[in-house]
């Protein structure tokens, strides 16, 4: 069986399990379940702390795992990302009290508090900065107020919590993160079970990003209509009973669907419908 690590809690957990469910895999119903066997798909899921997943995968005990890019890099584990999943996106930034520093070039001799010591240490080394790092597990915003550090490094989504703590974000982003599928470095890239798993997740990503669009169009307007809905390869076109009309079916980007429907209507297309895609293979 393919052995897969899944986050057991936090922001990654719910979205990861939802995606796996959409991909046709069984998922646990109780949070106390630590292992779930899906015999029909020949997969065994292990629900682990997100920070530990990269370590388990790099050890070879588990074949692949779902975790955050930030957690993978912070762990220093011998593992690599093989698929981006598009959720749990975040940006990692430095912050401090106004007037303290403008960026890493001013950090020499200062102390930085963070929950991601590995990422910060690597970034400081790359930037040629000599600063101390204090590891804290969460709520790093209070480190400056309590005099533990002059700078903090943490995940920033909207920046609201930073501003509420009287801090400002400084410098360029250290990194951007999102949920990713990882495997051990050196693991066979052509493992058929892993490839099937990745195809299923890729199918979910496409299904979430596209809709199927159907419409009727006059033949003389067909080329212009097809230019609006080229599809992934080409649209399906079928003649209608009424002479001079055709039915067109094509995949279009979900975020562009309403605009495309407006343009098609102005072109003379009618019976324009969109339907959700629940699964696909490209």
SULVEN-V942312 format. One record per residue. N is the residue number from 0. NEAR is the number of other ideal C-beta (glycine too) atoms within 12 Angstrom. Layout:
BEGIN
N/NEAR ; N/NEAR
END
This chain:
BEGIN
0/19 ; 1/30 ; 2/31 ; 3/44 ; 4/45 ; 5/47 ; 6/41 ; 7/31 ; 8/21 ; 9/26 ; 10/22 ; 11/39 ; 12/30 ; 13/22 ; 14/27 ; 15/41 ; 16/30 ; 17/23 ; 18/34 ; 19/35 ; 20/25 ; 21/27 ; 22/37 ; 23/23 ; 24/31 ; 25/23 ; 26/31 ; 27/27 ; 28/11 ; 29/11 ; 30/16 ; 31/11 ; 32/17 ; 33/18 ; 34/22 ; 35/29 ; 36/21 ; 37/25 ; 38/13 ; 39/10 ; 40/23 ; 41/20 ; 42/31 ; 43/26 ; 44/39 ; 45/31 ; 46/34 ; 47/31 ; 48/24 ; 49/35 ; 50/31 ; 51/28 ; 52/47 ; 53/40 ; 54/28 ; 55/34 ; 56/39 ; 57/28 ; 58/22 ; 59/20 ; 60/21 ; 61/36 ; 62/36 ; 63/43 ; 64/51 ; 65/53 ; 66/48 ; 67/41 ; 68/39 ; 69/41 ; 70/42 ; 71/42 ; 72/30 ; 73/34 ; 74/30 ; 75/19 ; 76/29 ; 77/19 ; 78/36 ; 79/24 ; 80/30 ; 81/31 ; 82/30 ; 83/23 ; 84/35 ; 85/22 ; 86/28 ; 87/31 ; 88/23 ; 89/26 ; 90/26 ; 91/36 ; 92/38 ; 93/46 ; 94/39 ; 95/37 ; 96/25 ; 97/16 ; 98/12 ; 99/24 ; 100/30 ; 101/17 ; 102/25 ; 103/29 ; 104/18 ; 105/21 ; 106/31 ; 107/19 ; 108/13 ; 109/32 ; 110/30 ; 111/45 ; 112/36 ; 113/40 ; 114/27 ; 115/40 ; 116/28 ; 117/28 ; 118/35 ; 119/40 ; 120/25 ; 121/23 ; 122/33 ; 123/31 ; 124/15 ; 125/13 ; 126/22 ; 127/12 ; 128/28 ; 129/17 ; 130/31 ; 131/22 ; 132/33 ; 133/27 ; 134/24 ; 135/25 ; 136/14 ; 137/18 ; 138/18 ; 139/38 ; 140/34 ; 141/21 ; 142/32 ; 143/34 ; 144/19 ; 145/17 ; 146/12 ; 147/23 ; 148/34 ; 149/31 ; 150/43 ; 151/47 ; 152/50 ; 153/41 ; 154/38 ; 155/32 ; 156/18 ; 157/13 ; 158/21 ; 159/12 ; 160/22 ; 161/29 ; 162/16 ; 163/14 ; 164/25 ; 165/18 ; 166/34 ; 167/26 ; 168/33 ; 169/31 ; 170/28 ; 171/17 ; 172/24 ; 173/39 ; 174/29 ; 175/22 ; 176/35 ; 177/30 ; 178/39 ; 179/37 ; 180/45 ; 181/41 ; 182/41 ; 183/31 ; 184/20 ; 185/12 ; 186/26 ; 187/16 ; 188/15 ; 189/12 ; 190/18 ; 191/14 ; 192/23 ; 193/30 ; 194/23 ; 195/22 ; 196/35 ; 197/32 ; 198/22 ; 199/31 ; 200/38 ; 201/27 ; 202/25 ; 203/34 ; 204/29 ; 205/26 ; 206/26 ; 207/26 ; 208/22 ; 209/30 ; 210/30 ; 211/28 ; 212/39 ; 213/31 ; 214/39 ; 215/30 ; 216/38 ; 217/23 ; 218/22 ; 219/13 ; 220/25 ; 221/29 ; 222/18 ; 223/20 ; 224/38 ; 225/27 ; 226/19 ; 227/31 ; 228/38 ; 229/20 ; 230/25 ; 231/19 ; 232/9 ; 233/14 ; 234/28 ; 235/20 ; 236/23 ; 237/16 ; 238/16 ; 239/20 ; 240/10 ; 241/14 ; 242/9 ; 243/15 ; 244/24 ; 245/29 ; 246/27 ; 247/41 ; 248/28 ; 249/37 ; 250/31 ; 251/35 ; 252/24 ; 253/23 ; 254/12 ; 255/22 ; 256/29 ; 257/17 ; 258/18 ; 259/32 ; 260/26 ; 261/14 ; 262/24 ; 263/36 ; 264/20 ; 265/16 ; 266/26 ; 267/21 ; 268/32 ; 269/23 ; 270/21 ; 271/32 ; 272/21 ; 273/26 ; 274/19 ; 275/18 ; 276/28 ; 277/17 ; 278/22 ; 279/24 ; 280/19 ; 281/18
END
